[in-house]
Amino acid sequence: MSGALGRLDVASPAPGLSVLQPTRGYRFGVEVYALAHFALGLPARRAIDLGAGSGIVGLLLAHAGLDVEAVERDRAWTALARVNARLSRRELPVHHLAVRRGTVPSLKRADVVVTNPPWFFPAEGPVSPDRHKATARTMSIATVADFVDTGLQLAPRVCVVTRVEREPMLSRPGTHVARRARLGSKLILAEVRAGEGTRADEVLDLDAAYRRFSRERVV
């Protein structure tokens, strides 16, 4: 099967979920389970997936029983996320909106925002000539701080997965990292909140993350 994102194949990230994703380029990995599990570390009923891509994190949270909406700026990824919600038979409205500094989507407030923004800046290496791959991997419009700032206007806490060198962008005047966990040597999970506060460092239990979504861990 193929579409605007190239050739697609079907995956099942959790029982009852069926999603299409590109056979090459951006594909979901361990970070989606880690982020969803981390976000569920505190009680929540409603979530917003900011920069949803193919919709995997939002679908995992919906699978866990949360009321979820998603936001994605790229039309091809938006369309794919909507298809994946239908294939998975989950209620997941996907809004085609861009995250930019100073703009906030007109959505009902949530208990938590989850976001897995692009990991690289254009100057850090060659940008894919495929604009959909570039959208998924490269911060060409918004930074991690923009995603967090926008998220904090939609929920009291924002759970983000990003590269370790981006951590200084998460603690800015008026915000603080309340929880943090490492995901391997290159990634961190952080829960950002408004105001001042202390940080709790946690050990991420990947096996528990996979068990939560009833999937065997892929080693």
Backbone as ProteinMPNN parsed JSONL, in Angstrom:
{"seq_chain_A": "MSGALGRLDVASPAPGLSVLQPTRGYRFGVEVYALAHFALGLPARRAIDLGAGSGIVGLLLAHAGLDVEAVERDRAWTALARVNARLSRRELPVHHLAVRRGTVPSLKRADVVVTNPPWFFPAEGPVSPDRHKATARTMSIATVADFVDTGLQLAPRVCVVTRVEREPMLSRPGTHVARRARLGSKLILAEVRAGEGTRADEVLDLDAAYRRFSRERVV", "coords_chain_A": {"N_chain_A": [[0.852, -1.185, 0.0], [0.485, 2.285, -0.721], [0.991, 5.864, -0.41], [0.809, 9.437, 0.132], [2.946, 9.545, 1.836], [4.645, 7.671, 0.907], [5.437, 4.171, 0.486], [3.441, 2.081, 2.545], [3.068, 0.093, 5.516], [1.382, -2.264, 7.682], [1.001, -2.187, 11.188], [0.682, -3.403, 14.565], [0.424, -1.786, 17.346], [-0.683, -2.307, 19.829], [-2.996, -4.658, 21.294], [-5.874, -4.813, 19.307], [-5.361, -2.407, 18.072], [-4.625, -1.124, 14.916], [-2.369, 0.129, 12.681], [-1.195, 2.156, 10.004], [2.016, 2.809, 8.671], [4.943, 4.463, 7.321], [7.079, 2.401, 5.325], [9.705, 3.044, 5.185], [11.745, 5.599, 6.668], [10.179, 7.738, 9.031], [9.189, 5.78, 11.668], [7.329, 4.262, 14.292], [8.745, 3.615, 17.548], [10.329, 2.365, 20.518], [10.06, 4.678, 21.982], [7.431, 5.632, 21.865], [5.873, 3.961, 23.459], [7.177, 4.366, 25.882], [6.7, 7.132, 26.319], [3.85, 7.293, 26.442], [3.391, 5.616, 28.654], [4.825, 7.001, 30.634], [3.36, 9.389, 30.748], [1.037, 8.419, 31.867], [1.755, 8.065, 34.425], [0.685, 9.641, 36.37], [-2.695, 10.279, 37.458], [-5.128, 10.683, 34.866], [-7.718, 11.806, 32.701], [-8.253, 13.031, 30.318], [-6.451, 13.768, 27.373], [-4.111, 15.474, 25.205], [-2.503, 15.017, 22.175], [0.215, 16.439, 20.929], [1.544, 17.383, 17.928], [1.192, 14.961, 16.439], [1.954, 13.119, 14.455], [1.727, 9.943, 13.044], [-0.184, 9.265, 14.855], [0.233, 7.423, 16.902], [0.919, 7.624, 19.719], [-1.285, 8.971, 20.797], [-3.253, 7.075, 20.193], [-2.433, 4.921, 21.781], [-2.899, 6.017, 24.316], [-5.654, 6.38, 24.141], [-6.344, 3.717, 23.948], [-5.754, 3.003, 26.527], [-7.87, 4.064, 27.814], [-8.282, 6.83, 27.942], [-9.748, 9.998, 27.052], [-8.956, 11.433, 24.087], [-7.485, 13.936, 22.018], [-5.869, 14.986, 18.992], [-3.18, 16.86, 17.472], [-1.749, 17.933, 14.48], [0.509, 19.248, 12.09], [1.271, 18.674, 9.471], [-0.215, 17.846, 6.429], [-0.283, 15.295, 5.217], [0.541, 13.567, 7.291], [-1.499, 14.154, 9.081], [-3.733, 13.159, 7.698], [-3.013, 10.446, 7.667], [-3.012, 9.821, 10.408], [-5.729, 10.099, 10.955], [-6.772, 8.043, 9.386], [-5.595, 5.892, 10.732], [-6.877, 6.05, 13.206], [-9.451, 5.322, 12.45], [-8.973, 2.727, 11.45], [-8.206, 1.512, 13.813], [-10.46, 1.72, 15.255], [-10.955, 3.695, 17.184], [-11.902, 6.586, 19.028], [-10.534, 9.391, 18.025], [-10.111, 12.465, 17.436], [-8.4, 14.322, 14.992], [-6.696, 17.206, 14.53], [-5.83, 19.483, 12.018], [-3.416, 21.504, 12.466], [-0.901, 23.983, 13.077], [1.877, 24.098, 15.308], [3.078, 26.896, 16.645], [5.151, 29.543, 17.91], [3.469, 31.495, 20.268], [0.916, 30.874, 19.407], [-2.056, 29.073, 20.086], [-3.86, 26.112, 19.883], [-7.435, 25.985, 19.571], [-8.71, 24.22, 21.718], [-10.456, 22.073, 23.996], [-9.48, 22.148, 27.406], [-7.078, 19.882, 28.793], [-6.014, 17.117, 30.91], [-3.414, 16.338, 30.612], [-0.78, 16.965, 28.324], [0.809, 15.294, 25.687], [3.829, 14.992, 23.881], [5.954, 14.388, 21.15], [8.137, 15.877, 19.757], [9.914, 16.848, 16.696], [13.339, 15.743, 16.534], [15.682, 16.992, 15.695], [17.587, 19.907, 14.654], [17.704, 21.886, 11.64], [20.371, 22.702, 11.105], [21.909, 20.713, 12.166], [22.461, 18.644, 10.526], [21.992, 17.022, 7.292], [18.864, 17.757, 5.775], [16.069, 15.797, 4.994], [15.111, 15.432, 1.582], [12.527, 14.72, 1.163], [9.665, 16.189, 2.131], [7.804, 15.355, 4.027], [9.145, 13.465, 5.588], [11.102, 15.177, 6.541], [9.52, 16.921, 8.046], [8.742, 15.239, 10.126], [11.158, 14.688, 11.409], [12.736, 16.98, 11.714], [13.185, 20.147, 13.268], [11.759, 22.552, 11.894], [9.922, 24.602, 12.058], [8.886, 24.909, 14.695], [10.268, 24.82, 18.019], [11.371, 22.554, 20.66], [10.787, 23.924, 23.006], [8.692, 25.563, 22.128], [6.671, 23.682, 21.672], [6.305, 22.773, 24.3], [5.578, 25.17, 25.642], [3.181, 25.773, 24.319], [1.737, 23.49, 24.985], [1.462, 23.807, 27.778], [-0.446, 25.714, 27.943], [-2.639, 24.341, 27.417], [-2.924, 22.314, 29.208], [-2.188, 21.305, 32.633], [0.195, 19.933, 32.828], [2.924, 18.834, 30.815], [4.089, 16.18, 29.02], [6.997, 15.105, 27.563], [9.131, 13.639, 25.101], [12.465, 13.753, 24.226], [15.706, 14.604, 22.839], [18.66, 14.292, 24.859], [20.303, 16.565, 24.861], [18.508, 18.59, 24.531], [17.406, 19.159, 26.941], [18.016, 21.564, 28.493], [16.27, 23.362, 27.257], [13.843, 22.876, 28.314], [13.448, 23.724, 30.952], [12.613, 26.763, 31.721], [12.246, 30.316, 32.414], [9.516, 30.559, 34.565], [8.659, 27.957, 34.258], [9.098, 24.475, 35.155], [10.839, 21.332, 35.368], [9.153, 18.658, 36.52], [9.185, 15.897, 36.698], [11.473, 13.381, 35.637], [12.997, 11.065, 33.413], [15.356, 8.738, 32.095], [15.756, 7.54, 28.778], [17.43, 5.228, 27.505], [20.675, 6.225, 26.276], [20.489, 8.566, 24.839], [18.036, 9.852, 24.918], [15.501, 11.619, 26.779], [12.73, 11.578, 29.044], [10.418, 13.916, 30.113], [8.417, 15.657, 32.437], [6.854, 18.643, 32.296], [5.924, 21.532, 34.096], [4.087, 24.523, 34.946], [5.411, 27.346, 36.773], [7.435, 27.306, 39.836], [9.299, 24.571, 41.236], [10.281, 21.322, 42.513], [12.33, 18.645, 41.173], [11.679, 15.287, 40.379], [13.533, 12.437, 39.903], [13.153, 9.552, 37.978], [13.203, 6.01, 37.415], [12.87, 4.508, 34.385], [10.711, 1.931, 33.609], [10.749, -0.167, 31.191], [9.704, -2.683, 30.597], [7.38, -2.665, 32.118], [6.052, -0.659, 30.764], [5.552, -1.861, 28.273], [3.969, -4.01, 29.154], [1.773, -2.628, 30.101], [0.453, -1.902, 27.809], [-0.078, -4.3, 26.784], [1.774, -5.702, 25.149], [4.475, -7.626, 23.954], [7.822, -6.974, 24.817], [10.048, -5.69, 22.408], [13.2, -6.686, 21.713]], "CA_chain_A": [[0.0, 0.0, 0.0], [1.291, 3.494, -0.774], [0.258, 7.114, -0.344], [1.647, 10.628, 0.083], [4.138, 9.294, 2.645], [5.372, 6.555, 0.329], [4.888, 2.848, 0.737], [3.006, 1.905, 3.921], [2.745, -1.25, 5.963], [0.478, -2.296, 8.833], [1.568, -2.644, 12.451], [-0.276, -3.454, 15.675], [1.152, -1.354, 18.532], [-1.336, -2.883, 21.008], [-4.149, -5.456, 20.861], [-7.009, -4.036, 18.841], [-4.911, -1.244, 17.312], [-3.989, -1.387, 13.624], [-1.925, 1.411, 12.15], [-0.33, 2.221, 8.842], [3.181, 3.671, 8.832], [5.859, 4.308, 6.192], [8.029, 1.297, 5.426], [11.002, 3.675, 5.386], [11.582, 6.934, 7.222], [9.727, 7.797, 10.416], [8.385, 4.663, 12.152], [7.302, 4.323, 15.756], [9.658, 2.723, 18.249], [10.138, 2.226, 21.961], [9.749, 5.963, 22.61], [5.985, 5.882, 21.966], [5.418, 3.243, 24.657], [7.755, 5.044, 27.04], [6.019, 8.406, 26.525], [2.49, 7.045, 26.904], [3.496, 5.064, 30.008], [5.281, 8.087, 31.495], [2.234, 10.312, 30.919], [0.054, 7.765, 32.722], [2.311, 7.941, 35.766], [-0.251, 10.358, 37.233], [-4.059, 10.086, 36.942], [-5.595, 11.582, 33.812], [-8.89, 11.349, 31.948], [-8.256, 13.623, 28.985], [-5.098, 14.093, 26.91], [-3.915, 16.031, 23.87], [-1.255, 14.6, 21.541], [0.642, 17.619, 20.179], [2.512, 16.915, 16.943], [0.826, 13.548, 16.593], [2.483, 12.203, 13.441], [0.759, 8.924, 12.616], [-1.213, 9.111, 15.877], [0.477, 6.25, 17.734], [0.858, 7.904, 21.159], [-2.681, 9.237, 21.115], [-4.005, 5.817, 20.148], [-2.08, 4.147, 22.974], [-3.611, 6.606, 25.451], [-7.067, 6.032, 23.968], [-6.403, 2.293, 24.283], [-5.709, 2.937, 27.988], [-9.135, 4.56, 28.334], [-8.37, 8.277, 28.014], [-10.357, 10.8, 25.999], [-7.77, 12.016, 23.467], [-7.497, 14.66, 20.75], [-4.521, 15.096, 18.444], [-2.868, 18.022, 16.636], [-0.644, 17.663, 13.56], [0.558, 20.336, 11.111], [1.5, 18.193, 8.108], [-1.476, 17.289, 5.933], [-0.171, 13.857, 4.964], [0.531, 12.888, 8.579], [-2.854, 14.32, 9.624], [-4.598, 12.19, 7.028], [-2.654, 9.096, 8.099], [-3.487, 9.648, 11.786], [-7.181, 9.899, 10.893], [-6.976, 6.684, 8.89], [-5.219, 4.958, 11.789], [-7.942, 6.056, 14.212], [-10.559, 4.518, 11.91], [-8.554, 1.327, 11.414], [-8.135, 1.014, 15.181], [-11.792, 1.881, 15.845], [-10.837, 4.517, 18.369], [-12.317, 7.975, 18.877], [-9.343, 10.236, 18.116], [-10.153, 13.604, 16.507], [-7.068, 14.803, 14.623], [-6.834, 18.556, 14.013], [-4.724, 19.925, 11.166], [-3.016, 22.802, 12.993], [0.541, 24.118, 13.296], [2.356, 24.603, 16.595], [4.0, 28.015, 16.451], [5.283, 30.383, 19.099], [2.419, 32.5, 20.437], [-0.396, 30.407, 18.958], [-2.552, 27.942, 20.855], [-5.071, 25.542, 19.284], [-8.672, 26.191, 20.328], [-9.163, 22.911, 22.161], [-10.849, 21.949, 25.388], [-8.324, 21.846, 28.247], [-6.859, 18.47, 29.103], [-5.247, 16.84, 32.125], [-2.007, 16.194, 30.248], [-0.388, 17.019, 26.913], [1.977, 14.491, 25.338], [4.414, 15.459, 22.634], [7.206, 13.808, 20.678], [8.47, 16.786, 18.655], [11.113, 16.47, 15.928], [14.513, 15.654, 17.401], [16.87, 17.641, 15.155], [17.526, 21.2, 14.003], [18.27, 21.778, 10.284], [21.829, 22.888, 11.072], [22.6, 19.566, 12.76], [22.702, 17.612, 9.529], [21.18, 17.183, 6.085], [17.418, 17.602, 5.895], [15.568, 14.933, 3.935], [14.4, 16.129, 0.509], [11.109, 14.399, 1.315], [9.246, 17.145, 3.148], [7.074, 14.673, 5.095], [10.168, 12.933, 6.49], [11.725, 16.326, 7.192], [8.573, 17.394, 9.05], [8.739, 14.323, 11.268], [12.448, 14.562, 12.079], [13.494, 18.224, 11.786], [12.484, 21.301, 13.832], [11.863, 23.623, 10.918], [8.968, 25.666, 12.379], [8.752, 25.078, 16.139], [11.269, 24.15, 18.837], [10.829, 21.811, 21.792], [10.221, 24.907, 23.93], [7.405, 25.993, 21.59], [5.7, 22.616, 21.949], [6.028, 22.764, 25.737], [4.835, 26.382, 25.973], [1.816, 25.598, 23.818], [1.093, 22.45, 25.788], [1.139, 24.299, 29.109], [-1.656, 26.515, 27.842], [-3.733, 23.404, 27.185], [-2.978, 21.343, 30.309], [-1.268, 21.673, 33.71], [1.482, 19.255, 32.692], [3.289, 18.411, 29.464], [5.06, 15.091, 29.003], [7.721, 15.2, 26.302], [10.326, 12.832, 24.896], [13.352, 14.505, 23.354], [17.115, 14.267, 22.986], [19.195, 14.786, 26.132], [20.868, 17.902, 24.736], [17.413, 19.563, 24.523], [16.892, 19.345, 28.295], [18.021, 22.965, 28.939], [15.163, 24.106, 26.672], [12.602, 22.52, 28.999], [13.34, 24.52, 32.173], [12.752, 28.168, 31.354], [11.558, 31.151, 33.407], [8.08, 30.304, 34.666], [8.356, 26.531, 34.148], [10.102, 23.592, 35.742], [10.692, 19.898, 35.116], [8.681, 18.035, 37.756], [9.596, 14.496, 36.656], [12.402, 13.114, 34.537], [13.507, 9.703, 33.312], [16.204, 8.529, 30.92], [15.394, 6.478, 27.842], [18.7, 4.963, 26.863], [21.717, 7.233, 26.487], [20.299, 9.749, 24.004], [16.712, 10.451, 25.061], [14.925, 11.797, 28.106], [11.318, 11.853, 29.213], [10.277, 14.957, 31.116], [7.109, 16.27, 32.666], [7.069, 20.065, 32.55], [4.793, 22.241, 34.68], [4.287, 25.954, 35.145], [5.823, 27.755, 38.109], [8.639, 26.738, 40.409], [9.091, 23.304, 41.909], [11.413, 20.407, 42.53], [12.313, 17.589, 40.157], [11.82, 13.901, 40.829], [14.133, 11.568, 38.895], [12.551, 8.232, 38.007], [13.785, 4.962, 36.577], [11.86, 4.052, 33.452], [10.556, 0.477, 33.525], [10.228, -0.434, 29.851], [8.875, -3.879, 30.621], [6.068, -2.247, 32.614], [5.417, 0.104, 29.69], [5.006, -2.816, 27.3], [2.873, -4.75, 29.781], [0.607, -1.752, 30.214], [-0.24, -1.903, 26.52], [-0.26, -5.707, 26.418], [2.615, -6.075, 24.022], [5.775, -8.116, 24.37], [8.919, -6.061, 24.507], [10.892, -6.05, 21.277], [14.589, -6.461, 22.118]], "C_chain_A": [[0.891, 1.238, 0.0], [0.393, 4.716, -0.744], [1.223, 8.273, -0.399], [2.947, 10.445, 0.855], [4.975, 8.138, 2.112], [4.69, 5.236, 0.631], [4.606, 2.669, 2.229], [2.83, 0.434, 4.248], [1.924, -1.16, 7.251], [1.213, -2.834, 10.046], [0.465, -2.649, 13.498], [0.456, -3.07, 16.956], [0.574, -1.871, 19.844], [-2.524, -3.697, 20.506], [-5.336, -4.571, 20.491], [-6.639, -2.795, 18.067], [-4.228, -1.701, 16.031], [-3.627, -0.05, 13.005], [-1.084, 1.207, 10.902], [0.831, 3.152, 9.154], [4.107, 3.46, 7.633], [6.804, 3.13, 6.402], [9.453, 1.811, 5.629], [10.77, 5.078, 5.903], [11.095, 6.854, 8.659], [8.785, 6.645, 10.734], [8.414, 4.684, 13.677], [8.245, 3.285, 16.361], [9.349, 2.718, 19.731], [9.695, 3.532, 22.594], [8.246, 6.21, 22.754], [5.399, 5.169, 23.19], [5.916, 3.945, 25.918], [7.011, 6.334, 27.347], [4.603, 8.205, 27.051], [2.482, 6.532, 28.339], [3.884, 6.154, 31.006], [4.133, 9.062, 31.773], [1.175, 9.744, 31.855], [0.584, 7.525, 34.132], [1.507, 8.698, 36.807], [-1.646, 10.221, 36.634], [-4.423, 11.127, 35.883], [-6.81, 10.958, 33.136], [-8.872, 11.849, 30.505], [-6.839, 14.048, 28.624], [-5.148, 14.718, 25.53], [-2.543, 15.58, 23.385], [-0.844, 15.718, 20.586], [1.782, 17.24, 19.239], [2.4, 15.414, 16.808], [1.463, 12.607, 15.582], [1.421, 11.231, 12.991], [-0.271, 8.6, 13.69], [-0.969, 8.019, 16.894], [0.307, 6.547, 19.229], [-0.576, 8.18, 21.583], [-3.521, 7.981, 21.125], [-3.684, 4.933, 21.348], [-2.811, 4.687, 24.202], [-5.114, 6.334, 25.356], [-7.298, 4.57, 24.317], [-6.417, 2.092, 25.795], [-6.952, 3.548, 28.634], [-9.272, 6.06, 28.429], [-9.157, 8.852, 26.832], [-9.228, 11.617, 25.381], [-8.133, 12.794, 22.207], [-6.055, 14.822, 20.297], [-4.401, 16.328, 17.554], [-1.656, 17.676, 15.78], [-0.662, 18.713, 12.447], [0.718, 19.87, 9.665], [0.255, 17.468, 7.607], [-1.403, 15.774, 5.716], [-0.19, 13.064, 6.27], [-0.843, 12.998, 9.243], [-3.797, 13.286, 9.025], [-4.306, 10.77, 7.493], [-3.148, 8.831, 9.522], [-4.996, 9.407, 11.809], [-7.514, 8.5, 10.385], [-6.681, 5.673, 9.994], [-6.255, 4.909, 12.91], [-9.126, 5.214, 13.739], [-10.2, 3.039, 11.896], [-8.571, 0.702, 12.805], [-9.469, 1.119, 15.92], [-11.717, 2.596, 17.184], [-11.297, 5.941, 18.047], [-11.086, 8.849, 19.098], [-9.45, 11.364, 17.083], [-8.738, 14.122, 16.254], [-7.23, 16.145, 13.923], [-5.606, 18.947, 13.207], [-4.366, 21.365, 11.556], [-1.506, 22.819, 13.215], [0.817, 24.608, 14.708], [3.399, 25.673, 16.294], [4.061, 28.834, 17.729], [4.154, 31.41, 19.137], [1.053, 32.078, 19.954], [-0.778, 29.164, 19.746], [-3.812, 27.398, 20.173], [-6.282, 25.752, 20.185], [-9.27, 24.835, 20.684], [-9.6, 22.984, 23.616], [-9.621, 21.557, 26.212], [-8.29, 20.371, 28.615], [-6.141, 18.341, 30.445], [-3.752, 16.763, 31.833], [-1.873, 16.352, 28.732], [0.82, 16.113, 26.735], [2.526, 15.003, 24.019], [5.76, 14.784, 22.385], [7.644, 14.648, 19.488], [9.695, 16.3, 17.89], [12.378, 16.614, 16.777], [15.691, 16.51, 16.942], [16.561, 19.046, 14.656], [18.137, 21.056, 12.603], [19.789, 21.864, 10.248], [22.599, 21.678, 11.573], [22.85, 18.444, 11.748], [21.82, 17.836, 8.322], [19.712, 16.929, 6.364], [16.931, 16.767, 4.723], [14.879, 15.758, 2.851], [12.909, 15.815, 0.511], [10.566, 15.256, 2.452], [8.485, 16.484, 4.287], [8.045, 14.039, 6.092], [10.844, 14.067, 7.25], [10.828, 16.877, 8.289], [8.653, 16.547, 10.303], [10.027, 14.379, 12.07], [13.142, 15.888, 12.38], [12.643, 19.377, 12.297], [12.621, 22.491, 12.89], [10.951, 24.802, 11.243], [8.923, 25.951, 13.872], [9.84, 24.304, 16.865], [10.577, 23.321, 19.92], [10.158, 22.767, 22.772], [8.863, 25.402, 23.442], [6.324, 24.954, 21.867], [5.31, 22.618, 23.422], [5.197, 23.976, 26.129], [3.381, 26.29, 25.523], [1.063, 24.587, 24.666], [0.661, 22.943, 27.147], [-0.062, 25.244, 29.099], [-2.888, 25.643, 27.594], [-3.916, 22.421, 28.332], [-1.996, 21.77, 31.39], [0.089, 20.988, 33.627], [1.675, 18.788, 31.264], [4.352, 17.336, 29.576], [5.685, 15.02, 27.616], [8.852, 14.196, 26.279], [11.189, 13.589, 23.887], [14.787, 14.081, 23.608], [17.688, 14.939, 24.239], [19.738, 16.208, 26.015], [19.79, 18.991, 24.68], [16.928, 19.877, 25.946], [16.946, 20.8, 28.773], [16.857, 23.788, 28.377], [13.855, 23.868, 27.423], [12.384, 23.333, 30.27], [13.645, 25.972, 31.83], [12.05, 29.011, 32.406], [10.056, 30.884, 33.4], [7.685, 28.859, 34.525], [9.418, 25.727, 34.887], [9.812, 22.149, 35.338], [10.345, 19.237, 36.44], [9.104, 16.571, 37.845], [10.522, 14.31, 35.473], [12.837, 11.66, 34.587], [14.354, 9.6, 32.056], [15.646, 7.381, 30.092], [16.641, 6.179, 27.026], [19.677, 6.097, 27.132], [21.444, 8.548, 25.77], [18.983, 10.486, 24.231], [16.341, 10.625, 26.521], [13.416, 11.946, 27.98], [11.209, 12.889, 30.316], [8.828, 15.392, 31.219], [7.344, 17.701, 33.097], [5.784, 20.677, 33.089], [5.128, 23.72, 34.8], [4.736, 26.212, 36.58], [7.117, 27.109, 38.552], [8.31, 25.433, 41.122], [10.34, 22.448, 41.858], [11.237, 19.324, 41.477], [12.487, 16.233, 40.817], [12.392, 13.084, 39.674], [13.596, 10.154, 39.073], [13.348, 7.275, 37.137], [12.669, 4.432, 35.683], [11.855, 2.532, 33.375], [9.91, 0.156, 32.177], [9.355, -1.68, 29.809], [7.469, -3.548, 31.117], [5.319, -1.455, 31.544], [4.8, -0.831, 28.654], [3.85, -3.611, 27.895], [1.601, -3.914, 29.857], [-0.22, -1.769, 28.93], [-0.315, -3.312, 25.92], [0.505, -6.099, 25.175], [3.948, -6.573, 24.56], [6.853, -7.139, 23.942], [9.741, -6.6, 23.348], [12.318, -5.687, 21.636], [15.422, -6.191, 20.878]], "O_chain_A": [[1.937, 1.247, 0.648], [-0.805, 4.63, -1.013], [2.333, 8.133, -0.912], [3.941, 11.112, 0.566], [5.902, 7.676, 2.778], [3.513, 5.195, 0.989], [5.416, 3.051, 3.073], [2.489, -0.373, 3.382], [1.797, -0.083, 7.834], [1.956, -3.811, 9.952], [-0.559, -1.984, 13.34], [1.053, -3.933, 17.599], [1.263, -1.875, 20.865], [-3.014, -3.452, 19.403], [-5.745, -3.699, 21.258], [-7.509, -2.174, 17.456], [-3.353, -2.567, 16.061], [-4.49, 0.809, 12.826], [-0.361, 0.219, 10.768], [0.652, 4.169, 9.825], [4.067, 2.407, 6.997], [7.273, 2.889, 7.515], [10.303, 1.107, 6.175], [9.738, 5.688, 5.624], [11.545, 6.0, 9.423], [7.709, 6.538, 10.146], [9.412, 5.079, 14.279], [8.505, 2.233, 15.777], [8.232, 3.032, 20.144], [9.027, 3.52, 23.629], [7.825, 6.921, 23.667], [4.531, 5.713, 23.874], [5.178, 4.1, 26.891], [6.717, 6.613, 28.509], [4.195, 8.872, 28.002], [1.661, 6.962, 29.15], [3.329, 6.218, 32.103], [3.957, 9.507, 32.907], [0.492, 10.492, 32.554], [-0.065, 6.86, 34.939], [1.63, 8.429, 38.002], [-1.776, 10.061, 35.42], [-4.068, 12.3, 35.998], [-6.912, 9.737, 33.016], [-9.393, 11.202, 29.597], [-6.116, 14.61, 29.447], [-6.103, 14.52, 24.779], [-1.544, 15.736, 24.087], [-1.481, 15.92, 19.552], [2.853, 16.828, 19.685], [3.364, 14.68, 17.028], [1.512, 11.402, 15.825], [0.329, 11.641, 12.597], [-1.142, 7.756, 13.475], [-1.863, 7.704, 17.679], [-0.377, 5.8, 19.93], [-1.031, 7.678, 22.611], [-4.405, 7.829, 21.967], [-4.572, 4.266, 21.878], [-3.289, 3.914, 25.032], [-5.769, 6.088, 26.369], [-8.319, 4.219, 24.908], [-7.011, 1.136, 26.295], [-7.078, 3.552, 29.859], [-10.279, 6.544, 28.947], [-9.216, 8.255, 25.757], [-8.6, 12.416, 26.076], [-8.982, 12.366, 21.425], [-5.131, 14.798, 21.111], [-5.38, 16.782, 16.962], [-0.651, 17.184, 16.292], [-1.726, 19.035, 11.918], [0.345, 20.587, 8.737], [-0.267, 16.581, 8.282], [-2.362, 15.058, 6.005], [-0.844, 12.025, 6.363], [-1.301, 12.055, 9.888], [-4.555, 12.626, 9.736], [-5.226, 9.976, 7.692], [-3.646, 7.743, 9.813], [-5.483, 8.599, 12.599], [-8.428, 7.849, 10.893], [-7.426, 4.71, 10.174], [-6.486, 3.852, 13.498], [-9.731, 4.484, 14.524], [-11.009, 2.194, 12.277], [-8.903, -0.472, 12.968], [-9.597, 0.668, 17.059], [-12.319, 2.179, 18.173], [-11.103, 6.432, 16.935], [-10.646, 9.027, 20.234], [-8.934, 11.233, 15.974], [-7.972, 14.335, 17.194], [-7.829, 16.222, 12.85], [-4.475, 18.764, 13.658], [-4.945, 22.32, 11.037], [-0.906, 21.784, 13.506], [0.078, 25.435, 15.241], [4.467, 25.382, 15.756], [3.129, 28.818, 18.532], [3.911, 32.111, 18.154], [0.102, 32.85, 20.074], [0.062, 28.312, 20.037], [-4.741, 28.162, 19.914], [-6.171, 25.704, 21.41], [-10.207, 24.363, 20.041], [-9.162, 23.856, 24.367], [-8.815, 20.735, 25.776], [-9.322, 19.71, 28.731], [-5.718, 19.335, 31.035], [-2.924, 17.08, 32.688], [-2.739, 15.926, 27.968], [1.753, 16.155, 27.537], [1.764, 15.405, 23.139], [6.583, 14.634, 23.289], [7.544, 14.207, 18.343], [10.432, 15.44, 18.373], [12.469, 17.499, 17.628], [16.616, 16.736, 17.721], [15.428, 19.348, 14.282], [18.997, 20.2, 12.395], [20.43, 21.179, 9.451], [23.819, 21.618, 11.422], [23.401, 17.403, 12.104], [20.986, 18.741, 8.322], [19.356, 16.006, 7.096], [17.334, 17.0, 3.583], [14.137, 16.688, 3.166], [12.116, 16.555, -0.071], [10.956, 15.078, 3.606], [8.508, 16.99, 5.409], [7.804, 14.068, 7.299], [11.125, 13.948, 8.443], [11.317, 17.262, 9.351], [8.633, 17.072, 11.416], [10.011, 14.145, 13.279], [14.046, 15.929, 13.214], [11.52, 19.578, 11.834], [13.497, 23.336, 13.07], [11.185, 25.904, 10.747], [8.921, 27.113, 14.278], [10.285, 23.258, 16.393], [9.358, 23.377, 20.076], [9.091, 22.466, 23.307], [7.969, 25.639, 24.254], [5.204, 25.296, 22.248], [4.134, 22.481, 23.759], [4.22, 23.844, 26.865], [2.468, 26.678, 26.251], [-0.097, 24.796, 25.021], [-0.397, 22.547, 27.636], [-0.628, 25.535, 30.153], [-4.018, 26.13, 27.562], [-4.953, 21.763, 28.422], [-1.062, 22.52, 31.107], [1.037, 21.416, 34.286], [0.724, 18.397, 30.586], [5.406, 17.564, 30.169], [4.98, 14.889, 26.615], [9.468, 13.923, 27.31], [10.71, 14.009, 22.834], [15.049, 13.279, 24.505], [17.25, 16.022, 24.626], [19.645, 16.981, 26.969], [20.105, 20.178, 24.771], [16.113, 20.782, 26.125], [15.994, 21.246, 29.414], [16.492, 24.808, 28.96], [12.872, 24.573, 27.199], [11.239, 23.606, 30.63], [14.805, 26.352, 31.669], [11.315, 28.461, 33.226], [9.406, 30.972, 32.359], [6.505, 28.532, 34.654], [10.494, 26.234, 35.202], [8.678, 21.798, 35.009], [11.146, 19.251, 37.374], [9.354, 16.06, 38.937], [10.39, 14.977, 34.447], [13.023, 11.092, 35.663], [14.101, 10.292, 31.07], [15.138, 6.393, 30.622], [16.881, 6.796, 25.988], [19.524, 6.842, 28.1], [22.098, 9.55, 26.06], [18.828, 11.623, 23.786], [16.801, 9.882, 27.388], [12.898, 12.379, 26.95], [11.851, 12.748, 31.357], [8.112, 15.482, 30.222], [7.957, 17.953, 34.135], [4.692, 20.381, 32.603], [6.293, 24.117, 34.762], [4.48, 25.413, 37.481], [7.808, 26.456, 37.769], [7.178, 25.221, 41.559], [11.334, 22.814, 41.231], [10.142, 19.114, 40.956], [13.33, 16.054, 41.696], [11.806, 13.039, 38.592], [13.584, 9.621, 40.183], [14.075, 7.691, 36.235], [11.642, 3.962, 36.174], [12.887, 1.919, 33.105], [8.688, 0.199, 32.035], [8.374, -1.727, 29.067], [6.484, -4.079, 30.604], [4.098, -1.564, 31.428], [3.671, -0.623, 28.21], [2.855, -3.86, 27.213], [0.494, -4.429, 29.697], [-1.446, -1.663, 28.969], [-0.576, -3.491, 24.731], [-0.029, -6.738, 24.268], [4.488, -6.009, 25.512], [6.803, -6.558, 22.857], [10.087, -7.781, 23.297], [12.625, -4.513, 21.845], [16.629, -5.973, 20.981]]}, "name": "protein", "num_of_chains": 1, "seq": "MSGALGRLDVASPAPGLSVLQPTRGYRFGVEVYALAHFALGLPARRAIDLGAGSGIVGLLLAHAGLDVEAVERDRAWTALARVNARLSRRELPVHHLAVRRGTVPSLKRADVVVTNPPWFFPAEGPVSPDRHKATARTMSIATVADFVDTGLQLAPRVCVVTRVEREPMLSRPGTHVARRARLGSKLILAEVRAGEGTRADEVLDLDAAYRRFSRERVV"}
